C-alpha cells in the first residue's frame, strides 16, 4: 500500500509553507513566524 496523494491546502500561505518544508526535507519551514510548527497528516474522516 503506497502513500496517499497529497492534497495542498486551499490556503495559499499554508500550501507554500508545506511545499517549502517538503522540498527541503525539513531543513526549512519548520518554523512559522518564529514558532515551531508541526505538519500533521491524517487519514480518513474523524
C-alpha positions in Angstrom: 0.0 0.0 0.0 1.6 3.3 -1.1 1.3 6.8 0.3 -1.9 8.6 -0.4 -1.8 11.5 -2.8 -1.1 14.9 -1.1 -3.9 17.5 -1.5 -2.5 21.0 -0.9 -4.3 23.3 1.5 -6.7 25.8 -0.1 -4.9 28.5 2.0 -2.0 29.7 -0.2 0.3 30.6 2.8 -0.1 27.1 4.2 0.4 25.3 0.9 3.6 27.4 0.3 4.8 26.6 3.8 4.3 22.9 3.4 5.8 22.9 -0.1 9.0 24.6 1.3 9.2 22.1 4.2 8.8 19.1 1.9 11.2 20.4 -0.7 14.0 21.0 1.9 13.4 17.7 3.7 12.5 19.7 6.9 15.6 22.0 6.8 13.4 25.0 6.0 9.8 25.6 7.0 9.9 24.0 10.5 9.0 27.4 12.0 6.3 29.9 11.2 6.7 33.4 12.4 9.4 32.2 14.8 7.4 29.5 16.4 8.0 25.7 15.8 5.2 24.1 13.8 4.0 20.6 13.1 2.8 19.3 9.7 0.1 16.8 10.5 -1.1 14.2 8.1 -4.5 12.5 8.7 -6.2 9.6 7.1 -9.9 9.3 6.7 -12.7 11.1 8.5 -12.9 11.8 12.1 
